[in-house]
Amino acid sequence: MSTTQGARARARIEVTAAIKDEARRQLAAEGASKLSLRAVARELGMVSSALYRYFPSRDELLTALIIDAYDSVGEAAEVAHAEVADAGSLRRWIAVCEAVRGWALAHPHEYALIYGSPVPGYVAPETTVPPAARVALLLIGIARDAHRSGALTEPPLPADLHPEGERMVADFAGDLPPAVAVALVAAWAELYGLVSFELFGQFRRVVEEREVFFRYAVRRLALGVGLVDA
């Protein structure tokens, strides 16, 4: 790459970052449904046609922000997990869940973008799926390690859910028992329900010791999946 090409690449990276930063400020102030490329361009002192060279549509900018948010929470969870990688499965599970909560509290508007109300008219493309799966794959990996080491107790599964559990195993849960796959999906949904209730105010005047309550709740989720309390 020539010096000129390198300078252009760096400039593009810098402008792209500035566009995203301004878009995040607008998300915080107005919400995702009101995100406007023209407003972003105006705040950055750009003409709209120049911004369209970076993001041809509002949906493409939204997709970039969504992927960044999923990657950010995924990285936070992966770092937390790496710090306790030699610990037991229950400790690793709790560390991942606490990292998700910590990230959400530190980035409430980005959390709302990916786990709040859908943006009218926006359909997320397939490119958002791998980043969105990072936290779930960590939780699946913890359960799989426990299963392989004999440190997982298979939870009960109603007969009418067994076919669904088998489908889940084939789709994303590898060699885990169907009952564990179903319990993992339930725990994954309940994890974000706990975070959302806290972040969006549903725990107000109900739960005061929220950090302690969260740890208790996600430990119950882990036990429901079949992880053994060491």
C-alpha positions in Angstrom: 0.0 0.0 0.0 1.4 3.4 -1.0 1.7 6.3 1.5 -1.3 8.0 -0.2 -3.4 4.9 0.0 -2.4 4.4 3.7 -3.4 8.0 4.5 -6.8 7.6 2.8 -7.4 4.4 4.6 -6.6 6.0 8.0 -8.8 9.0 7.1 -11.7 6.7 6.2 -11.3 4.8 9.5 -11.3 8.1 11.4 -14.4 9.5 9.6 -16.3 6.2 10.0 -15.5 6.3 13.8 -16.7 9.9 14.0 -20.0 9.0 12.2 -20.6 6.1 14.6 -19.8 8.3 17.6 -22.3 10.9 16.5 -24.9 8.3 15.7 -24.5 6.9 19.3 -25.0 10.4 20.7 -28.2 10.6 18.7 -29.3 7.2 20.0 -28.9 8.4 23.5 -30.8 11.6 22.9 -33.5 10.6 20.5 -33.6 6.8 20.3 -32.9 4.5 17.4 -36.2 5.1 15.6 -35.2 8.8 15.1 -31.7 8.2 13.9 -31.1 10.3 10.8 -28.2 10.3 8.4 -28.9 14.0 7.5 -28.8 14.9 11.2 -25.5 13.0 11.7 -24.0 14.7 8.7 -25.2 18.1 9.9 -23.6 17.7 13.4 -20.3 16.6 11.8 -20.3 19.5 9.3 -20.6 17.1 6.4 -22.8 17.2 3.4 -25.2 14.3 3.2 -23.8 13.0 0.0 -20.4 12.7 1.6 -21.8 10.6 4.5 -23.6 8.3 2.1 -20.2 7.2 0.8 -19.6 5.7 4.2 -23.1 4.5 5.0 -25.5 4.4 2.0 -28.6 4.2 4.2 -29.8 4.6 7.8 -30.2 0.8 8.0 -26.5 0.2 7.1 -25.5 2.6 9.8 -27.8 0.9 12.3 -26.3 -2.5 11.3 -22.8 -1.2 12.0 -23.8 0.1 15.4 -25.6 -3.1 16.3 -22.6 -5.2 15.3 -20.3 -3.0 17.3 -22.6 -3.3 20.3 -22.8 -7.1 20.1 -19.1 -7.3 19.7 -18.5 -5.0 22.6 -20.7 -7.0 25.1 -19.3 -10.2 23.6 -15.7 -9.0 24.2 -16.5 -8.0 27.8 -18.0 -11.4 28.5 -15.0 -13.2 26.9 -12.5 -11.1 28.9 -14.3 -11.9 32.1 -14.4 -15.6 31.3 -10.7 -15.7 30.5 -9.9 -14.2 33.9 -11.6 -17.3 35.6 -10.9 -19.9 32.9 -9.4 -22.3 35.4 -12.3 -22.0 37.9 -15.3 -24.3 38.1 -18.2 -24.1 35.7 -20.5 -22.2 38.1 -17.9 -19.5 38.7 -17.3 -19.1 35.0 -21.0 -18.9 34.3 -21.5 -16.2 36.9 -18.5 -14.2 35.6 -19.9 -14.2 32.1 -23.4 -13.1 33.3 -21.9 -10.4 35.6 -19.9 -9.1 32.6 -23.1 -8.8 30.5 -24.8 -6.8 33.3 -21.8 -4.6 33.9 -21.6 -3.8 30.2 -25.3 -3.0 30.0 -25.1 -0.6 32.9 -22.1 1.1 31.4 -23.7 1.3 27.9 -27.5 1.5 28.4 -28.3 3.1 25.0 -26.3 0.5 23.1 -27.9 -2.3 25.2 -31.3 -0.8 24.3 -30.4 -0.8 20.6 -29.8 -4.6 20.6 -32.2 -5.8 23.3 -34.8 -3.1 23.5 -37.8 -2.3 21.3 -37.3 -3.2 17.6 -36.6 -0.3 15.3 -39.7 0.2 13.0 -38.9 -0.8 9.5 -35.5 -2.3 10.2 -34.6 -5.9 9.6 -31.3 -7.0 10.9 -29.2 -8.8 8.3 -27.4 -12.2 8.8 -24.1 -10.3 9.4 -25.4 -9.5 12.9 -25.8 -13.1 13.9 -22.2 -14.1 14.7 -21.6 -11.1 16.9 -25.0 -11.7 18.6 -24.0 -15.3 19.4 -20.8 -14.5 21.3 -22.2 -14.5 24.8 -24.5 -17.5 24.1 -21.6 -19.5 22.7 -19.6 -18.8 25.9 -22.5 -20.2 28.0 -22.9 -23.2 25.8 -19.1 -23.8 26.0 -19.3 -23.7 29.9 -22.1 -26.3 29.8 -20.3 -28.5 27.3 -17.1 -28.5 29.4 -19.1 -29.5 32.5 -20.9 -32.2 30.6 -17.7 -33.7 29.2 -16.1 -33.7 32.7 -19.1 -35.3 34.3 -19.9 -32.2 36.3 -23.3 -31.6 34.8 -26.6 -33.0 36.0 -29.1 -33.3 33.2 -32.3 -31.4 34.0 -35.8 -32.8 33.4 -37.4 -32.2 30.1 -41.1 -32.6 29.2 -41.8 -35.1 26.5 -43.4 -32.6 24.2 -40.2 -30.5 24.3 -37.9 -33.4 23.4 -38.1 -32.9 19.6 -37.4 -29.2 20.1 -34.4 -30.0 22.2 -33.1 -32.4 19.6 -33.4 -29.7 17.0 -31.5 -27.2 19.2 -28.7 -29.8 19.7 -28.4 -30.3 15.9 -28.5 -26.5 15.3 -26.1 -25.1 17.8 -25.6 -27.3 21.0 -23.3 -30.0 19.6 -23.0 -33.0 21.9 -25.1 -31.7 24.7 -28.3 -33.5 25.8 -31.5 -32.1 24.5 -32.7 -31.2 28.0 -29.5 -29.1 28.6 -30.0 -27.3 25.2 -33.5 -26.3 26.1 -32.4 -25.2 29.6 -29.6 -23.1 28.1 -32.0 -21.2 25.8 -34.3 -20.5 28.7 -31.4 -19.3 30.8 -30.0 -17.1 28.0 -33.4 -15.4 27.6 -33.8 -15.1 31.4 -30.4 -13.5 31.7 -31.3 -10.7 29.4 -34.7 -10.4 31.1 -32.9 -9.8 34.4 -30.6 -7.2 32.9 -33.5 -5.5 31.1 -35.7 -5.3 34.2 -32.9 -3.6 36.1 -31.8 -1.3 33.2 -35.4 -0.2 32.3 -36.6 0.4 35.8 -38.9 -2.6 36.5 -37.0 -3.4 39.7 -37.6 0.0 41.2 -39.0 -0.3 44.7 -38.9 -4.1 44.2 -35.2 -5.0 44.3 -32.8 -2.7 46.2 -29.7 -4.9 46.5 -29.5 -5.5 42.8 -26.0 -6.8 42.4 -26.5 -9.4 45.1 -29.9 -10.3 43.7 -28.5 -10.7 40.2 -25.7 -13.0 41.3 -28.3 -15.1 43.2 -30.6 -15.2 40.1 -27.9 -16.2 37.6 -26.6 -18.9 40.0 -30.2 -20.3 39.9 -30.1 -20.2 36.1 -26.8 -22.1 36.1 -28.2 -24.8 38.5 -31.3 -25.1 36.2 -29.0 -25.8 33.3 -27.4 -28.6 35.4 -24.1 -27.1 36.5 -23.0 -28.5 39.8 -22.5 -26.1 42.7 -19.0 -27.0 43.8 
